[in-house]
Amino acid sequence: MFLKKMLLLVLLLIAAAFNLSCWPSLVLAKSYSINQVQITAQLQADGSMQVVEEREYQFDGQYAYAYQDINLVPDQSANPGRTLAYELTDVQVCEAEFCYQQLPASQVDQEQPRANPVQSFYIQQNGDQLHIQWFYRAVDEKRRFQLRYTVKNAVTWHSDVAELYWQWVGDQWALDQNNVQVTLQLPAGIIDEQLQAWVHGPLDGQVAIPNLEQLNFKVDHLPAGKFFEGRVLMNQGAFAATQSAQFATGNFSRSQIQSQEAEFIAQTKKQVQQGWLWLAISLGLHILAGVIFIKELIKFWRDGKDRRLPKINPTNTLWEPPSELEPTQVMQLLRGNKSLLPRAFTAMVLSLVQARAAKIIRSKEKTGLIFKDYEYGLEKTNRQVKLTKLQQQVYDFIFKRVGSGKKQLWFNKLVKYCRRHHHAVRRFFKSLERLSFQISLKQGWFERSAHQQAQDYKGVVGLFLVGLAQIGVSAWSSSQEIAVIMPLVMLSCVLGAVLAIGLFIIALIFKSQGEKRTEKGRQEAAKWQAFKNHLQDYQKTKNYPIDSIILWENYLVYGTALGVSTKALSQLPVSFNQSDSRSMNSYWAAGALAQDGVGQASSGVTQVASITESLGSVSKALSALSTAASSS
């Protein structure tokens, strides 16, 4: 229960880690990317700016439209010193040799964009944004689109300086953009000492001033949802001579802007320092996860790793059960851990019949709407039988809890009970598992030191907490935008979380396989494996019919626990005397065959195939519960 719940939680945490990481989206059958962005801007002496944005789209699949939003109002949270909105005019959408036709917004089918004319576009202002959408047809190809426009009042006129503060790429894009290059042409009259420029956005953004006529901005990769902008200070004399100049009035001075930029740089440096600190913490968590896991590995190798079972003879087969262990103990011994498979319950039910505490009964007539068949069930006997603790627990579950104290219980009722009472049946099965293993520990089949080590979950919990810590660092760095300026922090955290949780899962597997047989247990398990080998070898058995119902019942009970097929068990040849045949008739529903005129022991054995198949439906119900319990 603990293992399954923890594994489910781990899967959820891994999903959360990948969501926090802004991990690249899986490549779908239909996708597109922007491989190159080239922006050319010409700043005019009248304060306007002519802009041409050219983007190269790579389409994988069929596409019919694209759009772009441009912010018209400066972000006031950054205190830009300007409140007046930018005014955009002369908007065009073009390709290499032609431009698109502009449509009035009233004529555009916005609900079905694919229905609009090809090589057309429209403009619509939505609050503080200008929405531009254009229509085309592209299938598995590269296309280059140009967006052309003029910003009439691009320049802000402060007290002693002219400023251009413009987002070359806004934060509305839902797609990463690569190789972003901006060329800004300046008007004549720029004075070298008064020309300054800064770039805002990703840490690897760059600005260069090759001469007094041009500035270059670039960034190699711009993540979706992040902006890339430039800020340029120039002497006012380069603009004042123009009579048609249109400027937005600002409320800063050059020194104030310089101080603001210095503060931005200081904040960025602080974030970088914090990024290095958290990267060091993340790497430390890597090391911690590795140390914890190595310790768990050493403990498992020393205390929990079982050796290969020996061969007990040259053929490695035994014709009879090596001991009278309970079926559940045999299963745990061969599996090397305390977990039980649902067929263990079936084997325990058969052991009740073998002990003569119950007998299998069959309905007098076939039932069913379409596929009719006999029903089978259990009936208490009147014999005073001393049951083992495990048998008593199964007996009480069947006749007291499910059967409500009645003498008979049909298997179909048992199946219905299992399906309707998930938690109660689950608790019963787990208690049966624990009791069986405790008995095996007491009898010396498993090592107590390994069992104690397998119950020590401190290391496993430590790995789980390390994974949580990595996810926490990832979430914090993302909220502080350290992940944006230092992707290495995010990458380290994500890989660290995946590593820690992966090691956590492996450590959990160590714990589930951490039980270790004693030397006595290894020898006993080897004998039971040899007996299983014998049961699975049909051909040899057919030459030597079973002449004792005691041996046949052992084959049936233990064969079921060992996973030998029902068909194989039902085909075991027998040669019973009259006494054994009467036992077969009394306890294994073979008496019903005699009523049908068959009455032979071999036919009674064949009938057991139907009995065990009916009991198998109970096992299936338990198996379904095992699956359902992992999510409950």
Backbone torsions as a table, in degrees:
resi	resn	phi	psi	omega
1	MET	NA	-49.2	-179.7
2	PHE	-60.8	-45.8	-178.4
3	LEU	-59.7	-46.7	-176.4
4	LYS	-67.7	-40.4	179.2
5	LYS	-65.9	-40.9	179.2
6	MET	-65.2	-39.8	178.9
7	LEU	-63.9	-38.8	177.9
8	LEU	-64.0	-43.1	178.8
9	LEU	-63.5	-38.1	179.1
10	VAL	-60.9	-45.1	179.8
11	LEU	-59.7	-40.4	178.0
12	LEU	-65.5	-39.5	-179.7
13	LEU	-68.3	-38.4	177.5
14	ILE	-62.7	-42.4	177.5
15	ALA	-61.3	-41.2	178.9
16	ALA	-64.2	-40.2	-179.8
17	ALA	-61.4	-41.8	-178.8
18	PHE	-70.9	-34.0	177.4
19	ASN	-66.5	-39.8	-179.6
20	LEU	-69.2	-23.8	-172.0
21	SER	-81.3	-7.5	-171.5
22	CYS	53.1	39.4	-178.3
23	TRP	-60.7	142.1	-178.9
24	PRO	-55.2	140.3	-178.9
25	SER	-65.8	148.2	176.5
26	LEU	-63.8	141.9	-179.6
27	VAL	-70.9	118.6	-178.1
28	LEU	-98.1	174.6	-179.3
29	ALA	-64.8	-31.0	179.6
30	LYS	-122.3	122.4	-178.8
31	SER	-159.7	166.5	174.8
32	TYR	-147.3	160.2	-179.8
33	SER	-143.2	159.3	175.7
34	ILE	-111.2	106.7	-171.9
35	ASN	-89.2	-22.8	-176.4
36	GLN	-152.7	138.8	176.9
37	VAL	-130.1	119.7	176.9
38	GLN	-121.3	119.5	-178.3
39	ILE	-118.8	126.6	176.4
40	THR	-117.5	126.6	-178.2
41	ALA	-128.2	134.7	178.1
42	GLN	-115.3	110.8	179.1
43	LEU	-85.6	124.7	-176.3
44	GLN	-96.5	160.9	-179.8
45	ALA	-67.7	-19.6	178.5
46	ASP	-85.5	6.1	177.6
47	GLY	90.5	-1.0	177.7
48	SER	-90.7	168.6	-179.7
49	MET	-144.3	126.0	176.3
50	GLN	-96.0	128.1	-172.1
51	VAL	-124.3	138.0	171.8
52	VAL	-127.2	114.7	177.8
53	GLU	-105.5	121.1	179.3
54	GLU	-118.9	123.8	-179.1
55	ARG	-123.1	138.5	176.2
56	GLU	-99.5	117.0	179.6
57	TYR	-99.3	136.0	171.9
58	GLN	-109.5	112.8	-177.1
59	PHE	-100.1	128.2	170.1
60	ASP	-116.6	97.6	-173.8
61	GLY	120.3	-170.4	-176.9
62	GLN	-103.4	129.4	-179.0
63	TYR	-133.6	153.0	-173.8
64	ALA	-132.2	-12.3	-179.3
65	TYR	-158.6	160.0	175.3
66	ALA	-145.2	165.3	179.6
67	TYR	-150.8	163.3	177.8
68	GLN	-147.4	139.5	176.4
69	ASP	-112.0	136.9	-180.0
70	ILE	-121.1	128.6	177.7
71	ASN	-71.4	129.1	179.9
72	LEU	-97.8	-21.4	-177.0
73	VAL	-114.1	128.0	178.3
74	PRO	-57.8	146.0	180.0
75	ASP	-68.4	108.7	-175.8
76	GLN	-71.2	-19.7	178.3
77	SER	-67.2	-21.4	178.1
78	ALA	-90.9	2.4	179.7
79	ASN	51.8	65.5	-174.5
80	PRO	-77.2	-9.3	-178.5
81	GLY	81.2	11.5	-179.5
82	ARG	-144.8	135.7	178.8
83	THR	-114.8	-19.0	-176.8
84	LEU	-70.6	136.4	179.8
85	ALA	-71.4	151.7	173.8
86	TYR	-75.7	145.4	-179.0
87	GLU	-112.1	115.3	-179.1
88	LEU	-103.3	134.1	178.5
89	THR	-135.7	173.4	174.2
90	ASP	53.5	44.8	-178.8
91	VAL	-76.7	132.8	177.5
92	GLN	-139.7	149.2	171.5
93	VAL	-119.4	124.9	-173.6
94	CYS	-136.0	161.1	163.6
95	GLU	-115.7	-168.9	-169.4
96	ALA	-57.8	-42.4	-170.6
97	GLU	-115.5	-1.3	-178.0
98	PHE	-157.6	162.5	177.0
99	CYS	-115.5	156.0	-177.1
100	TYR	-82.1	158.7	177.9
101	GLN	-88.0	131.1	178.9
102	GLN	-81.4	132.9	178.2
103	LEU	-106.4	143.5	170.9
104	PRO	-62.5	142.9	-177.9
105	ALA	-59.1	-28.7	-178.5
106	SER	-69.9	-19.6	-178.4
107	GLN	-97.6	2.5	-175.8
108	VAL	-93.8	133.2	174.5
109	ASP	-85.6	95.5	-175.1
110	GLN	-79.3	-21.7	179.1
111	GLU	-77.5	-32.3	177.6
112	GLN	-126.6	80.5	-175.0
113	PRO	-58.8	-30.5	-177.9
114	ARG	-66.8	-15.5	-178.3
115	ALA	-83.3	-8.4	-178.1
116	ASN	-77.8	156.3	-177.4
117	PRO	-61.5	143.2	175.5
118	VAL	-69.0	149.0	-180.0
119	GLN	61.3	43.5	175.0
120	SER	-135.8	163.7	178.0
121	PHE	-152.5	166.4	175.2
122	TYR	-144.9	160.8	-178.0
123	ILE	-123.7	138.5	177.5
124	GLN	-147.4	131.1	178.3
125	GLN	-90.9	124.4	178.4
126	ASN	-116.9	93.7	-179.2
127	GLY	65.9	-120.2	-177.7
128	ASP	-94.0	14.1	-179.0
129	GLN	-125.3	147.4	173.1
130	LEU	-104.3	119.9	-177.7
131	HIS	-99.0	124.8	179.2
132	ILE	-122.8	124.3	-179.2
133	GLN	-130.7	136.7	-179.5
134	TRP	-131.7	159.3	-169.8
135	PHE	-126.7	140.7	-175.0
136	TYR	-159.6	-173.2	172.6
137	ARG	-135.4	122.1	-179.7
138	ALA	-139.7	135.6	179.1
139	VAL	-136.9	113.9	174.4
140	ASP	47.9	59.8	-177.1
141	GLU	-155.8	171.1	172.9
142	LYS	-98.9	138.8	176.1
143	ARG	-137.8	143.1	177.3
144	ARG	-114.3	119.9	179.6
145	PHE	-110.4	140.7	176.2
146	GLN	-112.3	133.3	172.2
147	LEU	-113.6	117.9	-177.4
148	ARG	-114.7	139.0	177.9
149	TYR	-163.2	167.5	176.6
150	THR	-121.9	132.2	173.8
151	VAL	-99.4	105.7	-170.8
152	LYS	-66.7	-38.4	-176.5
153	ASN	-116.7	54.1	-175.5
154	ALA	-68.5	-34.3	-174.7
155	VAL	-88.5	137.3	175.3
156	THR	-103.5	129.8	-176.1
157	TRP	-100.1	101.7	177.9
158	HIS	-89.7	-174.6	-174.2
159	SER	-62.6	-37.6	-176.7
160	ASP	-139.1	16.5	-176.6
161	VAL	-156.1	146.9	172.6
162	ALA	-98.1	141.0	-172.8
163	GLU	-134.4	140.0	167.3
164	LEU	-114.4	120.9	-178.6
165	TYR	-130.3	99.2	-169.0
166	TRP	-138.0	138.0	174.8
167	GLN	-84.6	109.3	177.5
168	TRP	-67.1	-38.5	174.4
169	VAL	-133.0	123.3	-179.2
170	GLY	-80.3	173.8	-177.3
171	ASP	-91.4	13.4	-179.3
172	GLN	-86.1	-11.1	-176.8
173	TRP	-69.4	135.0	178.4
174	ALA	-98.1	12.3	-176.1
175	LEU	-135.1	140.7	174.9
176	ASP	-62.3	149.4	175.7
177	GLN	-126.4	139.5	-174.0
178	ASN	-118.1	152.1	175.5
179	ASN	54.1	57.1	179.6
180	VAL	-85.4	119.7	-179.4
181	GLN	-129.6	130.4	-177.9
182	VAL	-123.8	130.7	174.0
183	THR	-115.6	118.6	-179.5
184	LEU	-109.2	116.9	176.5
185	GLN	-90.4	130.3	-176.5
186	LEU	-99.3	155.3	176.0
187	PRO	-73.7	167.7	177.9
188	ALA	-69.9	156.9	175.5
189	GLY	92.8	10.2	178.6
190	ILE	-73.9	133.1	179.3
191	ILE	-96.7	130.7	-174.4
192	ASP	-55.6	-48.2	-174.4
193	GLU	-66.5	-20.3	-175.7
194	GLN	-104.7	5.1	179.2
195	LEU	-95.9	119.7	178.0
196	GLN	-136.4	150.7	-179.8
197	ALA	-147.9	146.4	176.7
198	TRP	-135.0	158.6	175.8
199	VAL	-123.9	139.4	178.9
200	HIS	-120.5	144.2	178.2
201	GLY	132.8	-135.6	-179.2
202	PRO	-60.2	152.8	-176.0
203	LEU	-63.4	-29.4	-177.8
204	ASP	-89.4	10.8	174.9
205	GLY	-67.5	144.2	-175.7
206	GLN	-132.2	150.6	172.3
207	VAL	-134.7	138.3	-179.7
208	ALA	-134.1	146.1	178.5
209	ILE	-120.1	86.5	-178.2
210	PRO	-69.0	-29.0	178.6
211	ASN	-160.7	-178.4	-177.4
212	LEU	-80.1	1.0	-179.3
213	GLU	-107.1	-10.2	-171.2
214	GLN	-151.5	143.8	170.7
215	LEU	-125.3	145.2	178.8
216	ASN	-122.3	128.2	174.2
217	PHE	-115.4	144.3	177.6
218	LYS	-155.8	151.7	171.2
219	VAL	-150.0	134.9	-175.4
220	ASP	-73.5	-36.3	-178.0
221	HIS	-144.6	125.2	178.3
222	LEU	-115.6	110.9	-178.9
223	PRO	-64.5	154.1	176.7
224	ALA	-59.5	141.8	177.5
225	GLY	81.3	3.6	179.9
226	LYS	-116.7	146.4	-177.6
227	PHE	-98.9	164.2	175.5
228	PHE	-139.0	116.4	-173.5
229	GLU	-138.0	161.7	178.2
230	GLY	-127.4	151.5	178.1
231	ARG	-132.2	126.5	-175.2
232	VAL	-129.3	131.6	174.2
233	LEU	-108.0	134.3	-177.2
234	MET	-138.8	160.4	175.8
235	ASN	-71.0	139.7	-177.2
236	GLN	-65.5	-23.8	-177.5
237	GLY	-62.9	-21.3	179.2
238	ALA	-72.9	-11.3	-176.0
239	PHE	-121.1	-27.9	-169.5
240	ALA	-64.7	-23.6	-175.3
241	ALA	-73.1	-13.2	-175.5
242	THR	-88.2	123.7	-177.5
243	GLN	-70.9	-30.6	-177.1
244	SER	-89.0	15.3	-176.0
245	ALA	-61.3	139.4	176.1
246	GLN	-125.7	108.6	-177.2
247	PHE	-120.1	149.1	170.6
248	ALA	-90.6	135.2	-177.9
249	THR	-78.6	129.7	177.2
250	GLY	-109.4	169.4	-176.7
251	ASN	-121.9	24.0	179.2
252	PHE	-112.0	171.1	168.0
253	SER	-119.2	169.8	179.6
254	ARG	-58.9	-44.1	-177.5
255	SER	-64.3	-36.5	178.3
256	GLN	-66.2	-41.0	178.3
257	ILE	-65.8	-41.3	178.5
258	GLN	-62.6	-40.8	178.0
259	SER	-65.7	-39.8	178.2
260	GLN	-63.2	-43.3	178.8
261	GLU	-66.4	-36.9	176.6
262	ALA	-62.6	-38.0	177.1
263	GLU	-66.8	-40.6	177.0
264	PHE	-59.8	-43.1	-179.6
265	ILE	-64.6	-40.5	179.1
266	ALA	-64.2	-40.2	178.2
267	GLN	-64.0	-40.3	178.9
268	THR	-64.5	-43.4	178.4
269	LYS	-61.3	-39.4	178.8
270	LYS	-63.9	-42.4	177.9
271	GLN	-63.0	-39.3	178.6
272	VAL	-64.3	-43.0	177.7
273	GLN	-61.7	-42.8	176.6
274	GLN	-63.2	-37.0	178.0
275	GLY	-61.6	-44.5	178.1
276	TRP	-63.9	-37.3	178.2
277	LEU	-62.5	-48.1	-178.3
278	TRP	-71.4	-27.3	173.6
279	LEU	-66.1	-40.7	177.4
280	ALA	-63.8	-39.9	178.0
281	ILE	-63.7	-43.8	179.7
282	SER	-61.4	-44.3	178.9
283	LEU	-65.0	-36.0	175.8
284	GLY	-62.2	-38.0	176.9
285	LEU	-67.2	-33.5	173.4
286	HIS	-57.0	-50.5	-177.8
287	ILE	-63.1	-42.7	-179.9
288	LEU	-60.8	-43.5	178.4
289	ALA	-61.2	-41.9	179.4
290	GLY	-63.5	-42.2	-179.8
291	VAL	-64.3	-45.8	-179.9
292	ILE	-61.3	-43.4	-177.8
293	PHE	-66.2	-41.6	179.2
294	ILE	-61.0	-40.4	177.2
295	LYS	-62.2	-43.1	178.7
296	GLU	-64.5	-38.1	179.1
297	LEU	-64.5	-42.9	179.3
298	ILE	-63.9	-43.0	179.6
299	LYS	-62.3	-42.8	179.7
300	PHE	-65.0	-44.0	-178.5
301	TRP	-63.7	-35.3	-177.3
302	ARG	-82.9	-43.0	-171.0
303	ASP	-106.9	-25.9	-170.4
304	GLY	-114.1	-15.8	-176.1
305	LYS	-77.9	121.0	-178.3
306	ASP	-89.5	152.1	177.6
307	ARG	-89.4	162.7	178.7
308	ARG	-63.0	141.5	-179.7
309	LEU	-68.7	139.6	179.5
310	PRO	-79.0	164.4	171.5
311	LYS	-86.2	134.9	-177.0
312	ILE	-90.6	-15.2	174.6
313	ASN	-162.2	171.3	-176.2
314	PRO	-56.2	-38.3	180.0
315	THR	-87.6	-12.5	-178.8
316	ASN	54.1	47.0	176.5
317	THR	-136.2	149.3	173.4
318	LEU	-130.0	137.5	-176.1
319	TRP	-84.9	-18.1	-179.2
320	GLU	-132.4	154.7	176.8
321	PRO	-55.7	133.8	-176.7
322	PRO	-70.8	-17.7	-178.6
323	SER	-160.6	-174.7	-179.6
324	GLU	-108.4	36.0	176.5
325	LEU	-61.9	151.6	175.7
326	GLU	-65.5	148.8	178.6
327	PRO	-55.2	-38.8	179.2
328	THR	-65.1	-38.0	178.7
329	GLN	-66.5	-38.7	178.4
330	VAL	-61.6	-44.4	179.9
331	MET	-62.4	-46.0	-179.8
332	GLN	-65.0	-37.2	-179.1
333	LEU	-65.8	-43.1	179.9
334	LEU	-72.8	-34.8	179.2
335	ARG	-76.2	-20.6	178.5
336	GLY	77.0	15.8	176.1
337	ASN	-153.9	-179.5	-172.5
338	LYS	-89.5	-5.1	-177.4
339	SER	-71.6	145.4	178.8
340	LEU	-117.2	143.7	171.6
341	LEU	-89.5	154.7	-176.8
342	PRO	-55.8	-27.5	-179.0
343	ARG	-67.0	-13.5	175.5
344	ALA	-62.3	-35.3	178.2
345	PHE	-64.9	-43.4	178.2
346	THR	-58.5	-45.0	-179.5
347	ALA	-63.0	-37.8	179.4
348	MET	-68.1	-36.7	176.4
349	VAL	-62.9	-43.6	178.2
350	LEU	-63.6	-33.0	179.0
351	SER	-67.4	-27.8	175.5
352	LEU	-65.7	-38.3	176.4
353	VAL	-69.1	-40.4	178.4
354	GLN	-61.5	-35.2	179.2
355	ALA	-81.7	-2.4	178.8
356	ARG	67.6	21.6	174.1
357	ALA	-82.8	-18.4	179.2
358	ALA	-150.8	164.5	176.0
359	LYS	-136.5	155.1	-179.8
360	ILE	-88.9	133.3	-179.3
361	ILE	-119.7	159.1	-179.9
362	ARG	-131.1	143.9	179.9
363	SER	-65.1	153.0	-178.8
364	LYS	-70.9	-31.2	-177.8
365	GLU	-129.0	158.1	176.5
366	LYS	-75.5	145.7	-179.7
367	THR	-126.0	165.5	-180.0
368	GLY	124.2	150.4	-178.2
369	LEU	-79.2	-47.6	-176.8
370	ILE	-111.2	-60.6	179.8
371	PHE	-96.3	98.8	-176.0
372	LYS	-84.5	142.9	177.9
373	ASP	-158.7	165.5	177.8
374	TYR	-74.4	151.8	172.4
375	GLU	-99.6	147.1	178.7
376	TYR	-123.2	156.6	179.7
377	GLY	-162.7	-171.7	-179.9
378	LEU	-117.6	147.8	176.7
379	GLU	-136.9	135.8	177.2
380	LYS	-63.8	146.5	171.9
381	THR	-99.4	165.9	179.2
382	ASN	-92.0	6.7	-177.2
383	ARG	-81.9	144.4	176.0
384	GLN	-85.8	103.8	-175.1
385	VAL	-118.8	135.3	176.5
386	LYS	-88.6	111.8	-178.2
387	LEU	-94.4	155.3	172.9
388	THR	-74.1	169.8	179.2
389	LYS	-60.3	-41.0	-179.7
390	LEU	-68.1	-43.1	178.6
391	GLN	-63.8	-40.4	-179.4
392	GLN	-63.4	-38.0	179.7
393	GLN	-65.2	-40.8	178.1
394	VAL	-69.7	-41.4	179.4
395	TYR	-59.6	-46.9	-179.3
396	ASP	-65.8	-38.0	179.1
397	PHE	-62.5	-43.1	-175.8
398	ILE	-70.8	-53.1	-170.0
399	PHE	-91.3	-28.8	-178.9
400	LYS	-91.5	-51.3	-175.1
401	ARG	-78.4	-53.7	-177.2
402	VAL	-80.1	-44.6	-176.9
403	GLY	-82.5	-4.6	177.6
404	SER	54.6	36.5	176.0
405	GLY	81.9	0.8	-179.9
406	LYS	-75.5	162.3	-175.8
407	LYS	-76.9	-30.1	-177.0
408	GLN	-118.9	149.4	174.7
409	LEU	-143.9	118.3	178.4
410	TRP	-81.6	145.2	-174.8
411	PHE	-62.2	-33.3	-179.1
412	ASN	-64.8	-32.0	176.1
413	LYS	-69.2	-36.6	177.7
414	LEU	-64.3	-41.0	178.1
415	VAL	-62.8	-45.3	179.6
416	LYS	-61.6	-40.0	179.1
417	TYR	-62.5	-43.4	-179.8
418	CYS	-60.9	-37.2	-177.6
419	ARG	-76.1	-28.1	-176.2
420	ARG	-90.8	-23.0	-175.1
421	HIS	-120.5	66.9	-174.5
422	HIS	-54.6	-54.8	-172.2
423	HIS	-67.9	-39.6	-179.4
424	ALA	-64.4	-44.1	179.7
425	VAL	-67.1	-38.8	178.3
426	ARG	-60.6	-44.9	179.3
427	ARG	-63.4	-41.1	178.7
428	PHE	-60.9	-46.9	-176.5
429	PHE	-64.3	-39.5	178.9
430	LYS	-68.7	-37.1	177.8
431	SER	-66.6	-36.5	175.5
432	LEU	-62.8	-40.9	179.2
433	GLU	-62.9	-46.8	-178.9
434	ARG	-65.4	-44.1	-179.1
435	LEU	-62.4	-43.3	179.9
436	SER	-60.8	-42.3	-177.5
437	PHE	-72.1	-37.2	177.5
438	GLN	-61.8	-39.2	177.2
439	ILE	-63.8	-41.4	178.9
440	SER	-65.0	-38.6	176.6
441	LEU	-62.8	-44.5	-178.6
442	LYS	-64.6	-34.0	-179.7
443	GLN	-83.1	-3.3	173.9
444	GLY	85.0	22.2	178.6
445	TRP	-83.7	-26.0	178.8
446	PHE	-123.0	153.0	-179.3
447	GLU	-81.1	131.0	-179.4
448	ARG	-69.4	-36.5	-179.6
449	SER	-62.6	-41.5	177.7
450	ALA	-66.3	-37.7	178.9
451	HIS	-63.5	-42.8	179.0
452	GLN	-64.5	-40.5	178.4
453	GLN	-65.4	-37.5	-179.8
454	ALA	-67.5	-23.1	178.9
455	GLN	-89.9	-4.5	-179.5
456	ASP	-89.3	107.3	-174.9
457	TYR	-104.4	16.0	-177.8
458	LYS	-61.2	-45.6	179.8
459	GLY	-64.9	-40.6	179.8
460	VAL	-63.8	-44.4	177.8
461	VAL	-63.5	-37.2	177.9
462	GLY	-60.3	-44.1	177.8
463	LEU	-63.7	-39.5	178.9
464	PHE	-62.8	-42.7	179.9
465	LEU	-67.5	-36.0	176.4
466	VAL	-62.3	-43.0	176.7
467	GLY	-60.9	-41.9	176.4
468	LEU	-62.2	-41.3	179.7
469	ALA	-62.5	-41.2	178.8
470	GLN	-63.4	-41.2	177.6
471	ILE	-65.1	-38.5	177.9
472	GLY	-63.8	-43.9	176.7
473	VAL	-62.0	-40.9	178.5
474	SER	-61.2	-45.8	-179.3
475	ALA	-65.4	-42.0	-178.7
476	TRP	-65.8	-46.7	-178.7
477	SER	-64.2	-31.7	177.3
478	SER	-69.2	-42.3	-180.0
479	SER	-67.0	-30.0	179.0
480	GLN	-90.0	2.1	-179.2
481	GLU	63.6	17.3	172.0
482	ILE	-65.8	-33.6	180.0
483	ALA	-63.9	-25.5	179.9
484	VAL	-77.1	-45.4	-177.3
485	ILE	-84.7	-19.3	177.5
486	MET	-134.8	80.0	-179.1
487	PRO	-58.0	-22.7	-179.9
488	LEU	-62.1	-33.2	178.0
489	VAL	-62.7	-48.3	-179.1
490	MET	-64.4	-43.8	179.9
491	LEU	-60.6	-43.4	179.4
492	SER	-63.6	-42.5	-178.7
493	CYS	-65.8	-43.3	-178.5
494	VAL	-66.1	-47.8	178.3
495	LEU	-62.8	-37.5	178.4
496	GLY	-65.0	-40.4	179.1
497	ALA	-65.9	-44.1	178.8
498	VAL	-63.5	-41.6	179.3
499	LEU	-62.8	-49.7	-176.9
500	ALA	-63.1	-42.8	-178.5
501	ILE	-71.7	-35.0	175.1
502	GLY	-63.1	-44.7	176.8
503	LEU	-65.4	-34.0	176.8
504	PHE	-61.4	-43.6	179.1
505	ILE	-64.1	-43.0	179.0
506	ILE	-63.2	-40.7	178.4
507	ALA	-64.1	-36.7	175.8
508	LEU	-62.8	-39.2	177.2
509	ILE	-63.9	-39.7	175.5
510	PHE	-55.7	-45.1	-177.8
511	LYS	-65.4	-40.3	-179.3
512	SER	-67.2	-25.5	179.3
513	GLN	-108.6	19.3	-171.5
514	GLY	-83.5	-9.2	177.4
515	GLU	-72.1	145.9	-176.0
516	LYS	-133.1	131.2	177.8
517	ARG	-71.0	146.8	169.1
518	THR	-74.0	171.9	176.7
519	GLU	-60.7	-38.5	175.3
520	LYS	-61.8	-41.4	179.2
521	GLY	-67.3	-36.7	178.0
522	ARG	-62.8	-44.1	-179.7
523	GLN	-64.7	-40.0	179.9
524	GLU	-67.6	-42.9	178.6
525	ALA	-62.2	-37.9	178.8
526	ALA	-63.1	-39.3	178.9
527	LYS	-66.1	-41.4	178.9
528	TRP	-67.9	-33.8	175.1
529	GLN	-64.9	-39.4	177.8
530	ALA	-64.8	-38.4	177.2
531	PHE	-65.3	-39.9	177.1
532	LYS	-62.6	-40.9	178.0
533	ASN	-58.9	-39.9	179.2
534	HIS	-64.3	-43.6	-178.9
535	LEU	-64.5	-31.5	-178.1
536	GLN	-81.6	-8.0	-179.4
537	ASP	-96.2	87.3	-172.7
538	TYR	-64.7	-41.5	-167.8
539	GLN	-61.5	-43.1	-178.8
540	LYS	-67.1	-38.2	-177.2
541	THR	-64.0	-35.1	-177.2
542	LYS	-62.9	-23.8	-179.8
543	ASN	-80.8	-11.7	-176.9
544	TYR	-133.0	87.0	-178.0
545	PRO	-58.9	146.1	178.3
546	ILE	-78.7	124.8	-175.9
547	ASP	-109.3	12.1	179.9
548	SER	-134.7	127.6	179.0
549	ILE	-66.8	-26.8	178.1
550	ILE	-62.8	-47.2	179.0
551	LEU	-66.3	-41.4	179.8
552	TRP	-61.4	-40.9	178.2
553	GLU	-65.4	-37.2	175.9
554	ASN	-62.4	-42.1	178.2
555	TYR	-60.0	-43.0	-177.0
556	LEU	-66.8	-49.5	-176.1
557	VAL	-66.1	-53.9	-175.7
558	TYR	-73.7	-32.4	176.4
559	GLY	-61.3	-39.0	177.0
560	THR	-63.6	-45.3	179.0
561	ALA	-64.0	-34.8	-177.1
562	LEU	-82.8	-5.1	176.0
563	GLY	88.1	15.7	175.8
564	VAL	-71.3	139.0	-173.2
565	SER	-63.5	147.8	176.8
566	THR	-58.5	-39.0	-179.3
567	LYS	-62.3	-42.3	-180.0
568	ALA	-64.1	-41.6	-178.8
569	LEU	-67.8	-35.8	-178.4
570	SER	-73.0	-15.9	-178.4
571	GLN	-96.1	3.8	178.3
572	LEU	-63.4	125.1	179.5
573	PRO	-75.1	137.9	-179.2
574	VAL	-128.5	160.0	174.6
575	SER	-147.1	81.1	-174.5
576	PHE	-89.0	150.5	170.8
577	ASN	-81.6	-178.2	-176.0
578	GLN	-63.7	-38.5	-179.3
579	SER	-62.9	-45.6	179.7
580	ASP	-67.2	-34.4	178.3
581	SER	-64.7	-38.3	177.5
582	ARG	-64.4	-39.0	177.4
583	SER	-63.1	-40.0	177.8
584	MET	-60.7	-44.0	179.9
585	ASN	-64.7	-37.1	-173.0
586	SER	-78.1	-39.1	-169.3
587	TYR	-112.2	-15.1	-174.6
588	TRP	-119.5	28.5	174.7
589	ALA	60.7	17.1	179.4
590	ALA	-77.4	-16.4	178.2
591	GLY	-61.4	-30.3	177.6
592	ALA	-64.4	-30.8	178.2
593	LEU	-68.7	-39.0	178.9
594	ALA	-60.6	-36.3	177.9
595	GLN	-65.2	-27.9	178.8
596	ASP	-82.8	-3.8	178.5
597	GLY	93.8	8.1	179.7
598	VAL	-88.9	-71.6	168.3
599	GLY	66.8	18.8	177.7
600	GLN	-105.1	146.8	-177.5
601	ALA	-60.7	-39.1	-178.8
602	SER	-62.7	-36.2	176.5
603	SER	-68.3	-34.7	176.3
604	GLY	-62.3	-38.5	177.2
605	VAL	-64.1	-43.3	178.1
606	THR	-60.5	-36.2	178.6
607	GLN	-60.8	-27.7	-179.0
608	VAL	-62.7	-25.7	176.9
609	ALA	-58.1	-42.8	178.4
610	SER	-68.1	-36.7	-179.3
611	ILE	-64.9	-51.4	-178.3
612	THR	-67.0	-30.8	175.5
613	GLU	-65.6	-39.6	176.9
614	SER	-65.4	-42.4	175.8
615	LEU	-65.1	-30.8	179.0
616	GLY	-60.9	-29.0	177.4
617	SER	-64.9	-29.9	175.0
618	VAL	-67.4	-43.4	178.2
619	SER	-60.8	-39.1	179.1
620	LYS	-64.2	-39.2	178.0
621	ALA	-62.9	-41.5	177.2
622	LEU	-65.3	-38.7	179.0
623	SER	-63.6	-41.2	177.1
624	ALA	-62.7	-36.5	178.0
625	LEU	-65.5	-37.2	179.4
626	SER	-61.3	-39.0	178.9
627	THR	-71.0	-44.0	-178.3
628	ALA	-66.8	-33.5	-176.3
629	ALA	-65.7	-26.0	-179.2
630	SER	-67.0	-19.7	179.3
631	SER	-109.4	5.1	-178.1
632	SER	-98.8	NA	NA
